[in-house]
Amino acid sequence: MAISGGEVAKHATKSSCWIVLHNKVWDVTDYLSAHPGGEQLLARLAGQDATEDYDAMHNPDLVASILPPSSCIGEFDTSTTHKLKQRPQNPEINHTSEPAKADHLSLSSIISVDDFEISAQKHLSPTGWAYYASGADDMYSIADCRRIFRLMKLRPRVLRDVSAVDTTVSILGHHSSLPVYISPTGLGKYAHPDAECALARAAGKDKIIQVVPTAPSKGHEEITAAGNAHGTTMMFQLYVNQDRTRAEATIRRAEELGYKAIWVTVDSPVLGKREMDNRLKAKEGTFNTSAGVAKSSSSGLLNPALVWEDLDWIRSITKLPLVLKGVQSVEDAVMAYKRGLNGVVLSHHGGRSIDTAQAPLVTLLEIRRYAPHLLTKKAPNYGQRKFEVYLDGGVRRGTDVVKALALGCTAVGIGRPFLYSMTGGYGEEGVGHLVSLLRSEIETNMALTGASKVKHLEPGMVNSKRVEMEVIDGGLVKL
């Protein structure tokens, strides 16, 4: 028999806390103290239908992957909703069925990637902007990514036939029309109700690759269906659950849904201090009882106990290619190859984990100096297995992409700008416009550099002298 609203309303305390999620009743009493957003965040929803608040931050499937099956105590009797404990609506949730219309700028007026960010700040809620734009502590690492790109200078070659420019690359054996992929990002619903599904459709139309987060705003079945309808190549970003049974179930599900590779995130064993997010909560007078949205949304994802041996275990249970996302040193890039991985992403989590971490482009130069064989597509010192290096962080211009490729990267990841491109009601159309801007800049700058194909980009086309002084000089672990 279904559980009534009156019965749920009786369990509205910290000692007995029930909530309704998608017409199922969950007993979250034992989970209160473990909730990353603080127990008060859940306790204030006790005895209520918490679906709307939950969906604003999480995809529908996350709760089942975090709580044991015994916590789901039954179906909810929807005819008794009026008997639940009631409360005011959350002002951060868009209660309209349609996204806001883009009334400030036509897409034709947006002519650079940064224009989307300016537009997004006007349309995102304060919470949404704080979550997307925030970084750790003083946010030096965010700014440093772009500083390093600007310090590097191009050395174009002339009198080369660039009448036709080919921007295609292969990413883990899969075709991409651009050397750019969509990085996994959290809480896409703040940007647009269709979130990752809009990204999936646009990626398919433009023939680029989408890496989908472990806990997206939309369900994985819905996202993959949207992508499959447009021929999108999709890969899966994995946060490794501390419970290996659950971790394996997540990997098996990724395989069943047709994801082509697994990108294991390793640069956030714990959550960095997101001060922009925390200051907003402090301003609202809720910081002492409820942590920022970043901490709330990371519920059950982070694993401070993850070690290299866990990667061996993952390698043993799946045949999908494995990429290590979040490598920040040449030593770990070499370790990843030795452990049998297929590639690494040089990234510091968009400057959101540890502040003052060196820019990914500096890590790329470390590899060029101390382990250049990793950038030759096949590493001769360790055999003939293909190994790919990607870079994710601060890429905003076609010149940024050209520099990274010339220095040995297979492709680059872009995250925040794809979120910004959907805000203000732009949705899928905004994503498509962003890709067209990137495509135009990459094609133009490849031609101006003297490269008609990606493989023609070479280290000599980049003057990295001003950045080389930032590369560590000695003191490395034996490679």
Secondary structure, 3 states (H helix, E strand, C coil): CCECHHHHHCCEECCEEEEEECCEEEECHHHHHHCCCCHHHHHCCCCEECHHHHHHHCCCCHHHHHCCHHHEEEEECHHHHHHCCCCCCCCCCCCCCCCCCCCCCCHHHCCCHHHHHHHHHHHCCHHHHHHHHCCECCCHHHHHHHHHHHHCEECCCCCCCCCCCECCEEECCEEECCCEEECCCCCHHHCCCCHHHHHHHHHHHHCCEEEECCCCCCCHHHHHHHHHCCCCCEEEEECCCCCHHHHHHHHHHHHHCCCCCEEEECCCCCCCCEHHHHHHHHHCCCCCCCCCHHHHHCCCCCCCCCCHHHHHHHHHHCCCCEEEEEECCHHHHHHHHHCCCCEEEECCHHHCCCCCCCCHHHHHHHHHHHCHHHHCCECHHHCCCECEEEEECCCCCHHHHHHHHHCCCCEEEECHHHHHCCHHHCHHHHHHHHHHHHHHHHHHHHHHHCCCEHHHCCHHHEECHHHHCCCCCCCCCCC
